[in-house]
Amino acid sequence: MSEENWHRIPRKQIPWYPSIDYDKYISCGKCVEYCTLGTNEFEEKDGKKRPVVKNPNSCVVLYSSCDSICPAGAITHPSKTELSEKIKELRKNPNLRLRKNTSE
């Protein structure tokens, strides 16, 4: 996978990244520690550190292990079924065939 494309689809068009439910969040920071790609980072708000999705396109498409890392269940990803439908829709775009990346 290149940094800009995922199977010839521009990564920025793929809605795949974690969401953080701050009502459930318990300040453990495991999601930031776990993600080595820098998707989540700490941010200070009201004098407390909390994770934020800082680099959503760094998240590996269809990978959601950080969901299970969170002991409070505060991390979730979109539905894989809905994402599959979105990817099918994006692949119908005839311009994608012109953007073939030889590094894939």
C-alpha positions as CSV (number, residue, x, y, z in Angstrom):
1,M,0.0,0.0,0.0
2,S,1.3,3.4,-0.8
3,E,0.8,6.3,1.5
4,E,-1.7,8.0,-0.8
5,N,-3.6,5.0,-2.2
6,W,-5.2,1.8,-1.0
7,H,-5.7,-0.6,-3.9
8,R,-5.8,2.3,-6.3
9,I,-8.3,4.2,-4.3
10,P,-7.2,7.5,-2.8
11,R,-6.8,6.8,0.9
12,K,-8.4,10.2,1.9
13,Q,-11.7,9.0,0.2
14,I,-11.9,5.9,2.4
15,P,-13.8,6.6,5.7
16,W,-11.8,4.2,7.9
17,Y,-10.4,5.4,11.2
18,P,-11.2,5.1,14.8
19,S,-13.8,7.1,16.8
20,I,-13.3,7.8,20.5
21,D,-16.3,7.9,22.8
22,Y,-15.1,10.3,25.6
23,D,-18.1,9.3,27.7
24,K,-16.5,5.9,28.0
25,Y,-12.9,6.9,27.9
26,I,-11.0,6.1,31.2
27,S,-7.7,7.9,30.5
28,C,-5.6,4.8,30.1
29,G,-3.9,5.9,26.8
30,K,-3.6,2.3,25.5
31,C,-4.9,3.3,22.1
32,V,-2.1,5.8,21.7
33,E,0.5,3.4,22.9
34,Y,-0.8,0.6,20.7
35,C,-1.0,2.4,17.4
36,T,2.6,2.6,16.0
37,L,1.3,4.5,12.9
38,G,0.5,7.7,14.8
39,T,-3.2,7.7,14.1
40,N,-4.0,8.6,17.7
41,E,-2.1,11.2,19.7
42,F,-2.5,12.8,23.0
43,E,-3.9,16.3,23.3
44,E,-4.3,18.3,26.5
45,K,-7.8,19.6,27.2
46,D,-8.9,21.1,30.5
47,G,-5.6,20.2,32.1
48,K,-6.0,16.5,31.2
49,K,-4.4,14.4,28.4
50,R,-6.8,12.6,26.2
51,P,-6.3,10.8,22.8
52,V,-7.5,12.3,19.6
53,V,-7.6,10.9,16.1
54,K,-4.9,13.2,14.7
55,N,-3.9,11.3,11.5
56,P,-7.0,9.4,10.3
57,N,-5.5,8.3,7.0
58,S,-2.6,6.6,8.8
59,C,-5.1,4.0,10.0
60,V,-4.7,0.7,8.1
61,V,-7.9,0.1,6.1
62,L,-10.0,-2.8,7.6
63,Y,-7.7,-3.1,10.6
64,S,-9.4,-2.5,14.0
65,S,-7.4,-4.2,16.7
66,C,-7.3,-1.1,18.8
67,D,-11.0,-1.5,19.4
68,S,-10.3,-4.6,21.5
69,I,-7.2,-3.0,23.2
70,C,-9.5,-0.4,24.9
71,P,-10.6,-1.8,28.2
72,A,-13.6,0.6,28.3
73,G,-14.8,0.0,24.8
74,A,-14.3,3.7,23.9
75,I,-12.6,3.0,20.5
76,T,-14.7,1.9,17.5
77,H,-14.4,1.8,13.8
78,P,-17.0,2.0,11.1
79,S,-19.0,-1.0,10.0
80,K,-16.9,-3.3,7.7
81,T,-20.0,-4.1,5.7
82,E,-20.7,-0.4,5.1
83,L,-17.1,0.2,4.2
84,S,-17.1,-2.7,1.7
85,E,-20.1,-1.0,0.0
86,K,-18.3,2.3,-0.1
87,I,-15.2,0.7,-1.6
88,K,-17.3,-1.0,-4.3
89,E,-18.8,2.4,-5.1
90,L,-15.4,4.1,-5.3
91,R,-14.1,1.3,-7.6
92,K,-16.8,2.2,-10.1
93,N,-15.1,5.5,-10.7
94,P,-13.4,5.1,-14.1
95,N,-10.7,7.7,-13.1
96,L,-9.3,5.3,-10.6
97,R,-8.0,3.0,-13.3
98,L,-5.8,5.9,-14.6
99,R,-4.1,6.3,-11.2
100,K,-2.5,2.9,-11.1
101,N,0.4,3.0,-8.7
102,T,3.2,0.6,-9.6
103,S,4.4,0.4,-6.0
104,E,1.3,-1.4,-4.8
